[in-house]
């Protein structure tokens, strides 16, 4: 950032920065019980993506550069899996709340009929 190197202008570096910012924002809304497990894992992974892209861009040989890009790609898959799980857990929560509300309404209605 302070060095103003050319990699900061590459689309993949800028995209990884956007991905990091979005992941930090999304994980900020996760439940407190996930703060030290899923949140930390997603944030470590997204930071790894961003930093490996930066380091890969600084390498002279194509083979070395490619290796850092391959390393950066792994955590992208990890982030996708974790965010996918988080959203599925969230939908489970929605189902639980919905079921509870419906049952509560049925209980409320059955007491009115008596």
C-alpha positions in Angstrom: 0.0 0.0 0.0 2.7 2.4 0.9 5.1 1.1 -1.8 2.7 1.8 -4.7 3.8 -1.3 -6.6 2.2 -2.3 -9.9 0.4 -5.3 -8.4 -2.0 -3.0 -6.6 -3.5 -2.0 -9.9 -4.1 -5.6 -11.1 -7.8 -6.6 -11.3 -7.2 -9.8 -9.3 -5.5 -7.8 -6.4 -8.3 -5.3 -6.4 -10.9 -8.1 -6.5 -9.3 -9.9 -3.6 -9.3 -6.7 -1.6 -13.0 -6.3 -2.3 -13.5 -9.9 -1.3 -11.7 -9.3 2.0 -13.7 -6.2 2.8 -16.9 -8.0 2.0 -16.0 -11.1 4.1 -15.0 -8.9 7.1 -18.3 -7.0 6.8 -20.4 -10.2 6.5 -18.7 -12.1 9.3 -19.2 -9.0 11.5 -22.9 -9.9 11.6 -22.3 -13.6 12.5 -23.6 -14.7 15.9 -21.1 -14.2 18.8 -20.7 -18.0 19.3 -19.0 -18.1 15.8 -16.6 -15.3 16.5 -13.7 -17.6 17.4 -14.4 -20.4 15.0 -16.0 -19.6 11.7 -15.3 -15.9 11.7 -11.6 -16.3 12.4 -11.3 -19.0 9.8 -13.0 -17.0 7.0 -10.9 -13.9 7.9 -7.7 -15.8 7.9 -8.5 -17.4 4.6 -9.5 -14.2 2.9 -6.3 -12.5 4.2 -4.3 -15.4 2.8 -5.9 -14.9 -0.6 -5.0 -11.2 -0.7 -1.5 -11.6 0.7 -0.6 -14.5 -1.6 -1.7 -12.6 -4.6 0.4 -9.7 -3.5 3.5 -11.9 -3.0 2.9 -13.8 -6.2 2.9 -10.6 -8.2 6.3 -9.7 -6.7 8.0 -12.9 -8.0 10.2 -12.8 -11.0 9.7 -16.3 -12.4 6.4 -17.3 -14.0 6.6 -20.7 -12.1 7.0 -19.0 -8.8 4.2 -16.5 -9.5 1.9 -19.3 -10.6 2.6 -21.2 -7.4 1.5 -18.3 -5.2 -1.6 -17.9 -7.3 -2.3 -21.6 -6.8 -1.8 -21.1 -3.0 -4.2 -18.2 -3.1 -6.9 -20.2 -4.9 -7.2 -22.8 -2.1 -8.5 -20.4 0.5 -11.1 -19.0 -2.0 -12.6 -22.5 -2.1 -12.4 -22.6 1.8 -14.2 -19.2 2.0 -16.9 -20.4 -0.4 -17.5 -23.6 1.7 -17.6 -21.7 5.0 -19.9 -18.9 3.7 -22.2 -21.6 2.1 -22.4 -23.4 5.4 -23.1 -20.1 7.3 -26.0 -19.3 5.0 -27.4 -22.8 5.3 -27.1 -22.5 9.1 -28.9 -19.2 8.8 -31.7 -20.7 6.8 -32.0 -23.4 9.4 -32.4 -20.7 12.0 -35.1 -19.2 9.9 -36.9 -22.6 9.6 -36.7 -23.0 13.4 -38.1 -19.5 14.0 -40.9 -20.1 11.5 -41.8 -23.5 13.0 -41.8 -22.0 16.5 -44.1 -19.1 15.4 -46.5 -21.4 13.6 -46.7 -23.7 16.6 -47.2 -20.8 18.9 -50.0 -19.5 16.7 -51.6 -23.0 16.7 -51.4 -23.1 20.5 -52.9 -19.6 20.7 -55.7 -20.6 18.3 -56.5 -23.8 20.2 -56.9 -21.9 23.5 -59.3 -19.5 21.8 -61.5 -22.4 20.6 -61.9 -23.8 24.1 
